[in-house]
Each structure stands twice: as structure tokens, then as C-alpha cells.
Amino acid sequence: MQQHLSLSAVLPADHAQALLVGRIWMEGRGPVLVQVRADGIYSLEHLALTCSQLLELADPAAMVRAQPGQRLADTATVLANSAHNARNPSQPWLLAPCDLQALKAAGVTFVASMLERVIEEQARGDASKAAAVRAAVVAVIGDNLSNIQPGSAAAAELKKVLLAQGMWSQYLEVGIGPDAELFTKSQVMSAVGLGAEVGIHPGSAWNNPEPEVVLAVNSRGAVVGAALGNDVNLRDFEGRSALLLGKAKDNNASCAIGPFIRLFDAHFCIDDVRRCDLAMEVTGHDDGFVMQGASSLSKISRDPVDLVEQAIGPNHQYPDGFMLFLGTMFAPTQDRHGPGQGFTHVVGDTVTVRTAQLGQLVNRVNTCDQVEPWTYGISALMRDLAGRRLL
């Protein structure tokens, strides 16, 4: 994994002008809020104690740019030490950049993934039936619904037609209906970062990565930055029943965010997010398997700001802000274990997600019961901040 963690691999292409906020673990201190630059890792504790607090500032990008903090470590060294299998615990490494924010996700926001969710449902989570079901579904509803605006009159008319043919689905409801699918991806403080292992449930036989852009939203509903994410998904669990969504999505180390949050400023804004093209690669450790894919935000069915506005408002507040996964158009169908079997993870897979303006997020796959247990929560963070006399 360490070959994926060099400065040139991890940092954005325009890193010299990018404002990158992250968190590092420092032995004896705990998590420390930092700015990541090519020449070093700099403390931001003079501005805020937590990432959530920093994003509440009136203009966090301007504050970070105007008030650089103390240099804590060499960036290349910290990146290399972030590899889970080569970590020196006495030296700093990167954590997920968020802390007290809620971890939310939007689902079925791309046509390609919407069709695959319908297929999961029709196949009842059985990967061996997916190819036949895919052909049957496409024969009825087609494979291009990109011109249908969610919540529009045309979408309502399509719903009537599909209901008449017995092909309406809960996934089509959130894919082209007025209300987006918004769910809790994972718990506060549970996200893993660059170089960490991500977890798949040991009982799952059909699962996949979901490379996504993750918006950083403060308590006022303002989008102040973005990061990369991997919304690890269990296709068999969710396909058996939508009521298993929590078990399909929220498991130990099933949520990866990083390597940092890029703050919005004159060089990077929500329009850049709308144009993001994500590249993803899965490399098997033992079987030589390689799968490459891509997800283009320009093909999203719902605008990112619309998703934020559906998540926060008079009906729901987030006093510490939230991180919002925007969904993915990447739905792997490449056969790995035999014809018609599709794709599923194997322990040891390396998953790499990259886009030019947000850098690269790299993680290794293991089962949830074998990855490092999640033991550091909100109370532990408060304890460590108090121990450093910062509270």
C-alpha cells in the first residue's frame, strides 16, 4: 500500500493553492486538527479544537490561509506512516478529517446505480441471478433514464407506466421521485481515513466499494468543503430487504473519508464538485484481479446542493454539521469468480479513489471482525482535549 501514499499520489494536482484540512493522531495527545501542505503538517488548534468547530467559522478558508500554525511533522513521513500495515504508533498518521459531524449519505443519485439497486431487489440479493435479472429489467425500463428529472411531471408519468407493468421499485421511487434517499451512513467519530483498513461484513458474499465525493456541511447548511469517500456496501444484505440498509451500510470500518477536506475558496468551489470525475481501482492481493471504474458527478440526477437542502432545514438540524456522501454511478458488474457472478470484494483488496482536485484515498479491505475495533469516540476525544487543557 505504501506506494500509493507518496506526496505526488495523495495530494491534489493543484496542491500549492489548495487549502487542505485534516486530522492526525499524535501519541500522547490524541487527534490534532491540522492543515496539510506539501512541505509539512501544521497545527490548526489556534483556530479550532475540532474540525466541526473550524467549519463553523464565518470563513474557514480565509482564517486558515491568514493564520498558519505551528509545523508539527513532515507530510511525506506522515503519509507513509498512515499505511495500517507499516505504522509506527509513536509517529503521527492521518485520521479521517471529520470528527463530530454526523455521517450521512444520499443513495440512488445516479441512473446506473439506480438500475443496479433495482436489480439487487429483483434478484433478492443473489449475485448469481443478477445477469438474468439485469436483462429483464433493462428490457422493460431501458438503460437510460438520465433525461428524467426527479420529482417532475415526466417522472410521475413514468411511475404510472411502470406501476401498470409491475416494475415499480422503492429504488425508482427515490431515484426519480420527489424525495431523495438520505440515510445515516455511520456513527459520529467512526469513519476511517487514508491507509486504514475498510470492513466488509464476514457474512456478505456480494459487496462492493462506492467511490464518492463527500460534502462538508456546517450547522447552518453551508457547504464549506469536500473530501473523497468510500461508502462500502453489502449488495446481498440490502438486496434481501431494504430494511437491512443499516446492516448493509453501517459496520465497523465501513465508512472511509479522506485524505483531507479541501475547503472552498477562490480556487475550488461547489461548481468544481459538480464537474468532478472520480477514478477508482480495485487490485486483488493474491488473485491478480484488477478492476477500474469511474464516476462522474456531472451525471448526477440531483444537484448536490439540493441533496444538502433535503438533509438539513426546519425538519432536521445538525448542530455539529454533517458529512454528506453524494452517491456514485459506479456499479461494478465485472465477473470475478466466474461467469454471471459479478464483482465482490476479497480480503486483501486495495481500493484507490482519486480525483485531481481532491487527491487520493487508499484503503485495504478486510472483514469487519478483523479490522481494528472502533474504540475512540466522543467521550475519548473530550477526555484528550481536557487532558491537553484545551477545554
N, C-alpha and C positions, 0 to 999 in steps of 0.2 A: 504493500500500500504506500510505502514512503515515497516511491517515485511519483505518486500523484500529489504530493504535498509540498512541492517546491514553490518558491515565490512566483515564478512565471506561470505555474499551473493554477494556483489558488487565487491570486489577485485578479481583479478586473483588468481588461486590456488598457483602460484609461485610469489606472490606479493613482497616478500622480495627481489627478484632480478629484478623485473620489473621496467622500467622507464615509469611512467605514467604522462602524461601532460594533464592538464585540464584548465578550467576557472571557477572562482567563481564570484558571484555577491556580492559586498560589498557595503552596503548602504553608500551613501556619496562619494563613489569612482567610482562605476560602475564596469565593468568586470575587473578582475585581472587574469593574466596568472600565473598558479601555477603548482607545482609538487605535486602529490597525493601519500602519503605514509601512511602506516597503523598507524603510530604514529603522523601524522599531515599533514596539508596543508602548503606548503612552496612557497613563492613568487619566481617567475622567472623573475621579471621585471628588474633585474640587467643584464639579458641576452637579453631580447627582450620585446617589449611592446605588441606585438600581437603574436598569435600562428603562423600566416603566416610568420612573421619575424623570429621566432625561427626556423622554419623548413627550412629556407634559410641558416642557419649556415652550415659550412663545415661538422661538425659532431655534430649535436644537442645532441645526446645521451651522448657523451663524455663530452660536456660542462655542461649538466645538472648534470651528475654524479660528475664532478670535482668541481662544484661551487654551492653547496646548498645555498638556500636563506633563508630569514627570515621566521620563523614559524608564520603563520597567524591564524590558527584555528585547532581545534581538528577534525580529519577526521570523526569519528563516529557521531559527532554532526552535521557536515556539511551534511553528507549523510542523516541523519534523517530529517534535515530541507529542503531537496530537494523535499520532497513529496509535491505536489502542494496544497493538501487539509489540510496540517498541518504546513504550512510555517510561520515562524516568519520573517517578512520582514526586521527587524532590524538586523538579523543574516545572515551570509553567506550561500549560497546554490550553488550547481553545475549548470553550464550552459552547453550547447553544447560545446565541446572542441575546435572547429574550429571557426574562425571569418571571415577574409577577403577572405578566399578561395572560389572559385566557387564550387557549389554543383552539381555534375554530377552523372549520373547513367548509367550503362550498363544493357540492358534488354535482355531477351530470351537467357541467357547464360547456361541454363540447359535444358536437354531434357524434364523433367517433366513439367517445367513451359512453355516451348515452346508449348507442346501439349495443355496445358490449354489455352494459348493465341489463338491458332487456334480454340479451342472450343468456346471461347468468341466471336471470329469473326463470326463463323458459326451460333452461337446462337443469334447474333446481340444484345448481352448484356442482354438477358433474361435468368435469372437463372433457370427458370422452364423448359427450353429446354435443359439445359446443359447435363443431363444424357443421353438423346437420341442422342444428337449430339456427345457426347464423344464416345459412342459405334460405331457410324457410322464412325467417324474419325479413330479410332483405327483399325477398320476393313479394312480400305484402306491403311494406312501408318504404322500400327503396333504401339507398345508402347515402342520400344527400338531402338532409333537411336543413341545410345551412341558410336557406333563404327564409325560413320560418322564424319570425320574431317572437320570442317567448311572451305570452300574455296577449298577443294580437288577435284580431278577428280571424285571420287566416289560421292561426294555431287552434282557435276554438272550433273552426270548421273541420280541420284535420282530426281533431279529437272525436267529433261526431262520426266521421267516416270510419276511424279505427275502432270505435266502440261497436259500430254496426258489424264490423268484421271480426270482432272478438279479439282484437290485437292491442287494445289499450293496456298500458302498464303504468305502475307507480313511477317508473323511471321516466317515462314520457311525460307524466304529469309535472314533474319538477324540471324536466328538460325543456319543455315548450309551454308549460302553463305559467300563470302569473307569479307564482311563488317559488323562489329558489330553494334548493335543498341546502340548509345550513345546519351543521351539527358540531358537537364538541369532539374534536379530534383526539385530544389527550388532556391530561391534567396539568394544572399550573406547576411549573418547575420540572416537568418530566421529559421535556424534549432533549434529545442528544445532539451533539454537534459534529463538526468536522473530524474525521478519523475514527469516530466511535463505531461500535457495532450497532446495527439495527436488528430488530427482532421480528421473527415470524412465529406465529403460534405453532407449537410442535404437533398439534392435531390437524394442521392445514396441509392439504395436498395440492392446492391450486391457489397461487398467490402471486403478487407482482409489485414492483415499485411503481410509484406515481410521481414523476418529476413535476414540480410545480413552482410557481412564484408565490411567495408568501408576503402579504402586505403587513406592515407595522402600523397599527392604528391606535391613536391615543383615546383618552376617555371622552374627548369632545367629538369623536368620529372623524377626526382629520387623519388622512393617510400621510405619514411623515417619512416613510422609507419602505424598503423591500429587501427580501432575502430569498435564497433558494430553499426548497424543501423537498422531502421525500415522504409522501403520505402512504406508508406501507399498507397494503390492502390484502385481505383474505377473500378471494373471489368465491371460494366454495362456501364459506360461512355466510356471507351476505346473499349469495345465490340461493341458499336453502330457505332463508327467510329474511326479509328486510328488518325484522325485529331483532336480528342478530347483528345489526350495524355496530353497536357498541363493542361487541366482542370481535367483530371483523376489523375494527379500526383502532381501538384503544387497548393496547397491550404494552408490556414492558419494552421500551426502546423502539416502539413502532412509529415514532414521530421524530424525524431528523430535520433540523433547521440550521442554516449557516451558509458559509463560514462566519458571516457577519451580516449586520443590517446596513445597507447603503442608504444614507439619509438623502432626502430630496433637497436639491439646491438648484442653482442655475445650470448645472451640468447634467442633472438626472432628475426626472420628474415622472408623473403618472403616465404621460404620453409615451415615455420610453418603456415603461412596463407594458403598455398596450402593444408595443411593437416587438417585445422580447421573443426570441426564438431559443428554446431550450434544447440542448443536445443531451442525450443520455446513452450510457453504455453499461451493459452488464457483462462481466467477464467471470467465467467459472474458474474455480481454483484448481480442480482436478480433471474436469472433462473437456477442457479446451473450448467450451462454448462461449460464443461472443454474440451479443445482441445489441444492435444500435437502433436508436429511435429518436424522435424529435417531437416537440410540442410547441406550437406557435400561438402566442397569445392573440395574434391578430384574428384568429379563427374562433375566439371565444363567443359563445352565444349571448352572454350577458356581460355588460360592461363592468369592469372591476369596481368602479365607484357605485354602481347600482347594487352590487353584492354587499358592499360595506353598508350602504343605506338600508338594506333589508336586514342587516345584522344588528345595527345599533340605532336607537331612536327612542321615541316616547314609550315604546313597549318593552325595551330592553336596554339596560345601561351596563357599561363595563368601567368601573371606577379606576381600574389599573390598566385600561386599554386591552387590546387583543391582537393576536397574530392571526391572519386570515389566509388559509390556503385557497388559491383561486381555482383549483381543479386542473385537469390535464386532458389533452386529446390523445395521449399515449395509451393505447390499449393493446398490449402485446398478444399476438396470435401465432408467433413463430414456434413451430414444433421443436421441443427439446428432447423428449423421451420417446418419441415415436409418432407416426402419422396420426393426426387428429387429436393429439394430446395437448397441443398448445404449449404455452410457456408457464413454468413455475420456477420459483427460486430453489437453489440448492445451497446448503450451508457452505460458506466459504466464498460465495459470490462477492465480487466487488462492484458496487454501484456508483457510477460517476454522473453527476448532473452539472451541466455548465451552461452559462450564457455570458457573452462578452462583458456586459456591464455589471454583473453580479458575482463573477468569479466561478469557483468550482467547489462543489460539495461532494465529498467522497466518504463512503461507508462500506463496511463489510457486513454480510448477512450471517446471522446465527439464529438459533431458536430463542424464544423469549425466556425460557427457563435456564438458559446457559449464558446469556449476556449478563453484564454487571447489573445487580439488582438496583432498583431506584430507591435510594435511602435518603437523599438530600432534598428536603422540601422547604416550605416557607419558614417553619419554625427553626430549622437549622440555619437558614440564611439570616434570620433575625438574631439568632444567637451569635453568629460570627460577626455581624456588623456591630452588635453590642460589645463583643469582646475586643473589637478594634476601637471602641469608644467613638463610634460614628453615629450611634443612636442616642 
